[in-house]
Amino acid sequence: MPDLIRIAHVVPDLAPSGPARTAASLALHAPRDQFEPVLVTLAGSTAGNLEERLREAGIGIHPSRSALSRIKPHIVHAHGDVLYSTLSPAVLRGPTARVWTIHHLPRQVSVPVRLLRRMFHPVVTSEEASRRHRELFGGPPAAVVQPGIETAPFLEQRGQREFWRKREGFGGAEVLITCIARLVPDKDHLGLLEAFSHVANARLLLAGAGPLEPALRERCHELGLAGRVHFLGVRNDVPALLAASDAVVLASRHEGTPLAVMEAMAAGRACLMTAVGAIPDLIEHGVHGLLVDWGDTMGLARSIQRLVNDPSLRQLLGQGARERAMREFGHEVMARAYERLYERLTVGWDCEPALRRESAC
């Protein structure tokens, strides 16, 4: 094993998505006496909170995959949908170990992806994803590592509810239902808007950006929601936003293991989610939040209205959610799991395909 393991985390960009945030967390919290992390972004520089934090911590950011030839990492760790771009000759030559964290498994895979997957040690984020991996690739992943979040920022928000609401123009007594998600089809904001059109006495806050924003704004006008639905754009103040919210909703048709759900739970917010992907692994219905089937528009509407009408239920679910998040979702568990995997790979220990969750994590 080398004295210092150099790890190149390859991400699409440093926008605050799950892959980028996972890579940044691993880099920021890596023990510097063991690891030398760098970030390689495929879409160039992305000014924002993640990039600022990485630069302040002295972590190198390289806005081009060609940087891999210069960096000469011991490990290339691809995050999300960047697999093709990591396969430069510099990566495929020599002893470089290759890890691929699959944040979202596709519904089907092509022959090239099957071949590329064999060159990497694939890691999935939930037991549900592990089952899907077996179905798609005919074998288990190298490891199952649940994502982790920094929980401390969500505990340090005393007084932020009133401050944030006043700053953003919302009254202290208004019920704010928040959705933090990219404005893309898989998050099904259109279904959420349809459900919210049947809800009274609440406002819906949509935090995020994406190509569907014009269509969503038009649909709001068609449904008569223009005054009750607020597009907040990409936010760098998520802990304060959650502190100001009364409940958090996600109407996705497909999910992996969403960090937004973990953060809402850490903030002690009542969660209302569709039971897709690994969400049922995070939330027990009636204990940490409420679950509905995707596509059940009226069921989603009734559940939102239930949370709007019942502050005691919101408090009960939020307390249960926070307790679980503090106990199980901290980034430390994720970081230690990956560090053990990195160490084993750099001494030539081959974890494909026999490595299991109990040995890696």
C-alpha positions in Angstrom: 0.0 0.0 0.0 1.4 3.5 -0.8 2.1 5.9 2.0 -0.5 8.3 0.8 -3.4 7.0 -1.4 -4.2 9.5 -4.1 -7.9 9.3 -5.0 -9.4 11.1 -8.0 -13.2 11.5 -7.6 -14.8 12.0 -11.0 -18.1 13.8 -11.1 -20.2 15.4 -13.9 -19.9 18.8 -12.2 -20.1 20.4 -8.8 -23.7 21.4 -8.9 -25.3 20.2 -5.6 -26.5 16.8 -6.9 -26.2 13.5 -5.0 -23.0 12.3 -6.9 -21.2 15.6 -6.4 -22.1 16.0 -2.8 -21.1 12.4 -2.0 -17.7 12.9 -3.7 -17.2 16.3 -2.0 -18.0 14.8 1.4 -15.6 11.9 1.0 -12.9 14.4 -0.1 -13.5 16.9 2.7 -13.5 14.3 5.5 -10.7 12.0 4.2 -7.9 11.5 6.8 -5.1 13.5 5.2 -2.4 11.2 6.7 -3.8 8.4 4.6 -5.5 9.9 1.6 -4.9 12.6 -1.0 -8.2 13.4 -2.6 -8.8 15.5 -5.7 -11.9 16.2 -7.8 -12.1 15.9 -11.5 -15.2 17.5 -13.1 -16.3 16.8 -16.6 -18.3 20.0 -17.2 -15.7 22.5 -16.2 -15.8 24.7 -13.2 -19.1 25.2 -11.4 -19.1 28.2 -9.0 -21.0 27.4 -5.9 -21.0 26.3 -2.3 -19.4 22.9 -3.0 -16.5 24.3 -5.0 -15.9 27.0 -2.4 -15.7 24.5 0.5 -13.3 22.2 -1.5 -11.0 25.1 -2.4 -11.0 26.4 1.2 -10.0 22.9 2.3 -7.1 22.9 -0.1 -8.5 20.1 -2.3 -7.5 20.3 -5.9 -10.3 20.7 -8.5 -9.4 19.8 -12.1 -12.1 20.8 -14.7 -11.1 18.2 -17.3 -10.8 14.4 -17.5 -7.4 14.8 -19.2 -6.1 15.8 -15.7 -6.2 12.1 -14.8 -3.0 11.6 -16.9 -1.2 14.2 -14.8 -2.7 13.2 -11.4 -1.7 9.6 -11.7 -4.2 8.5 -9.0 -4.0 5.2 -7.2 -7.8 5.0 -7.3 -10.3 6.5 -9.8 -13.7 6.8 -8.1 -16.4 7.6 -10.6 -19.7 9.0 -9.2 -23.0 8.7 -11.1 -23.3 8.9 -14.9 -19.7 9.5 -15.7 -18.5 6.0 -16.5 -17.6 6.4 -20.2 -15.6 9.6 -19.5 -13.3 8.0 -17.0 -12.1 5.4 -19.4 -9.1 7.3 -20.8 -5.9 5.3 -21.6 -4.3 6.8 -18.5 -7.0 5.2 -16.3 -7.0 1.8 -17.9 -3.2 1.3 -17.8 -1.2 0.2 -14.8 -2.3 -0.6 -11.3 -5.0 2.1 -10.9 -8.0 0.7 -9.0 -11.4 1.8 -10.3 -14.5 2.3 -8.2 -17.9 3.3 -9.5 -20.7 4.5 -7.2 -24.0 3.9 -9.0 -26.4 6.5 -7.6 -29.2 5.6 -10.0 -29.5 2.2 -11.7 -31.0 2.4 -15.2 -34.1 0.4 -16.1 -32.0 -1.5 -18.6 -28.3 -1.6 -19.6 -26.5 -1.8 -23.0 -23.8 -4.3 -23.8 -21.1 -1.5 -23.6 -22.1 -0.6 -20.1 -22.0 -4.3 -19.1 -18.4 -4.4 -20.4 -17.4 -1.2 -18.7 -18.9 -2.3 -15.4 -16.5 -5.3 -15.4 -13.6 -2.9 -15.3 -14.8 -1.2 -12.1 -15.7 -2.2 -8.6 -19.4 -1.1 -8.5 -20.9 0.2 -5.3 -24.6 0.7 -4.8 -26.3 2.8 -2.2 -29.0 0.4 -0.8 -30.1 -3.2 -0.5 -32.9 -2.4 -3.0 -30.3 -1.2 -5.5 -28.2 -4.3 -4.8 -31.2 -6.5 -5.8 -31.6 -4.4 -9.0 -27.9 -4.7 -9.7 -28.2 -8.5 -9.6 -31.1 -8.4 -12.0 -29.3 -6.1 -14.5 -25.8 -7.5 -14.4 -26.3 -11.0 -13.2 -24.2 -10.7 -10.1 -23.8 -8.7 -6.9 -22.1 -5.3 -6.6 -18.7 -5.0 -4.9 -20.3 -3.3 -1.9 -23.4 -1.6 -0.6 -22.6 1.7 1.1 -25.5 4.0 2.2 -24.8 7.7 1.5 -24.2 9.9 4.5 -24.8 13.6 5.3 -23.3 16.2 7.5 -25.9 16.3 10.3 -24.5 19.2 12.3 -25.8 22.0 10.0 -29.3 20.8 10.6 -29.0 21.1 14.3 -27.7 24.7 14.3 -30.8 26.5 13.0 -32.3 28.0 16.1 -34.1 31.2 15.2 -33.8 30.6 11.4 -37.4 29.8 10.9 -38.6 33.3 11.7 -35.6 35.0 10.1 -35.8 33.0 6.8 -39.6 33.5 6.5 -39.4 37.2 7.1 -36.5 37.6 4.6 -38.3 35.5 1.9 -41.7 37.2 2.4 -43.6 34.4 4.2 -45.8 34.8 7.3 -44.9 33.1 10.5 -48.2 31.2 10.6 -48.3 30.0 7.0 -47.9 26.3 6.4 -45.0 25.8 4.0 -44.6 22.4 2.2 -41.2 22.2 0.6 -39.8 20.0 -2.3 -36.1 20.0 -2.8 -35.3 18.3 -6.1 -34.1 19.0 -9.6 -36.8 20.0 -12.0 -36.6 16.9 -14.2 -39.2 14.3 -15.2 -38.2 11.6 -12.7 -39.1 13.9 -9.8 -42.6 14.2 -11.1 -43.3 17.8 -10.1 -46.2 17.8 -12.5 -47.9 15.1 -10.4 -47.0 17.1 -7.3 -48.7 20.2 -8.7 -51.8 18.2 -9.7 -52.0 16.9 -6.1 -51.3 20.3 -4.6 -54.2 21.8 -6.5 -56.5 19.8 -4.2 -54.8 21.1 -1.0 -56.0 24.2 0.9 -54.3 26.5 3.4 -50.7 25.9 2.4 -47.9 27.1 0.1 -45.6 24.9 -1.9 -41.9 25.8 -2.2 -40.0 24.2 -5.1 -36.2 24.4 -4.5 -34.1 23.4 -7.5 -33.6 24.1 -11.1 -33.9 22.1 -14.3 -35.3 22.0 -17.9 -38.9 21.5 -16.8 -39.2 24.9 -15.0 -41.1 26.7 -17.9 -43.6 23.8 -18.2 -44.1 23.7 -14.5 -44.7 27.5 -14.3 -47.2 27.2 -17.1 -49.0 24.3 -15.3 -49.2 26.4 -12.2 -51.1 29.0 -14.0 -53.4 26.4 -15.6 -54.2 25.0 -12.2 -54.7 28.4 -10.5 -51.6 27.8 -8.3 -49.5 30.8 -9.4 -49.9 32.6 -6.1 -49.3 29.5 -3.9 -46.4 27.8 -5.6 -43.0 29.4 -5.3 -39.9 28.6 -7.4 -36.9 29.2 -5.3 -34.1 28.0 -7.7 -31.0 26.3 -6.5 -30.3 27.1 -2.8 -27.2 27.3 -0.8 -29.2 27.7 2.4 -30.9 24.3 2.6 -30.6 23.9 6.4 -32.3 27.3 6.9 -34.9 26.5 4.3 -35.7 23.2 6.0 -35.9 25.0 9.4 -38.5 27.3 7.9 -40.5 24.5 6.4 -43.4 22.6 8.1 -43.1 19.4 6.0 -41.1 18.1 3.0 -42.6 16.3 0.1 -41.1 14.3 -2.8 -43.3 12.8 -5.6 -40.6 11.0 -7.5 -41.3 8.1 -9.9 -37.8 6.8 -9.5 -35.1 7.4 -6.8 -31.9 6.0 -5.5 -31.1 6.9 -1.9 -31.9 10.6 -1.9 -29.8 12.8 0.3 -32.6 15.4 0.3 -34.7 12.9 2.3 -31.9 12.3 4.8 -31.4 16.0 5.2 -35.1 16.6 5.8 -35.1 13.9 8.4 -32.0 15.4 10.1 -33.8 18.8 10.2 -36.7 17.2 12.0 -39.2 17.8 9.3 -42.2 15.6 8.6 -41.6 13.8 5.3 -44.2 12.8 2.7 -42.6 10.6 0.0 -43.5 8.3 -2.8 -42.5 4.7 -1.9 -39.9 4.3 -4.7 -36.2 3.3 -4.7 -34.6 3.2 -1.3 -37.0 5.6 0.3 -39.0 2.9 2.2 -35.6 1.8 3.6 -35.2 5.3 5.1 -38.7 6.0 6.2 -41.1 3.8 8.1 -44.6 4.9 7.3 -46.2 6.5 10.4 -42.9 6.6 12.3 -40.6 8.9 10.3 -43.0 10.1 7.8 -45.8 9.2 5.4 -45.4 7.1 2.2 -47.7 7.0 -0.8 -47.6 5.0 -4.1 -46.3 6.9 -7.1 -49.1 7.9 -9.4 -51.7 8.1 -6.6 -52.5 11.8 -7.1 -55.4 11.9 -4.7 -53.6 9.8 -2.1 -50.7 12.3 -2.2 -53.2 15.2 -2.0 -54.9 13.7 1.0 -51.6 13.1 2.8 -50.4 16.6 2.2 -53.7 18.0 3.5 -53.4 15.7 6.6 -50.0 17.2 7.4 -51.3 20.7 6.8 -54.2 20.2 9.2 -52.3 18.4 12.0 -49.3 20.2 13.6 -49.0 17.5 16.3 -48.6 14.8 13.6 -45.9 16.9 11.9 -44.1 17.2 15.2 -44.3 13.5 16.0 -43.1 12.4 12.6 -40.4 15.1 12.5 -39.0 13.9 15.9 -38.9 10.3 14.8 -37.2 11.3 11.6 -34.5 13.3 13.3 -33.8 10.6 15.8 -33.2 8.1 13.1 -31.1 10.5 11.0 -28.8 11.4 13.9 -28.4 7.7 14.7 -27.8 6.3 11.2 -27.2 8.9 8.5 -24.0 10.6 9.5 -21.3 10.9 6.9 -18.8 9.2 9.1 -20.2 5.8 8.5 -20.1 6.2 4.8 -16.6 7.6 4.9 -15.2 4.7 6.9 -16.8 2.2 4.6 -15.1 3.7 1.5 -11.8 4.1 3.3 -11.7 0.4 4.1 -12.6 -0.4 0.5 -9.8 1.9 -0.8 -7.2 0.3 1.5 -8.1 -3.2 0.4 -8.0 -2.3 -3.3 -4.5 -0.6 -3.1 -2.9 -3.7 -1.6 -4.3 -5.8 -4.5 -7.2 -7.3 -2.6 -9.7 -8.1 -5.3 -13.2 -7.5 -4.1 -15.0 -8.3 -7.4 -17.3 -9.9 -7.2 -17.1 -11.6 -3.7 -17.0 -8.5 -1.5 -20.2 -8.1 0.5 -21.6 -5.4 2.7 -20.5 -7.0 5.9 -16.8 -7.2 4.8 -16.6 -3.8 3.1 -18.8 -1.7 5.4 
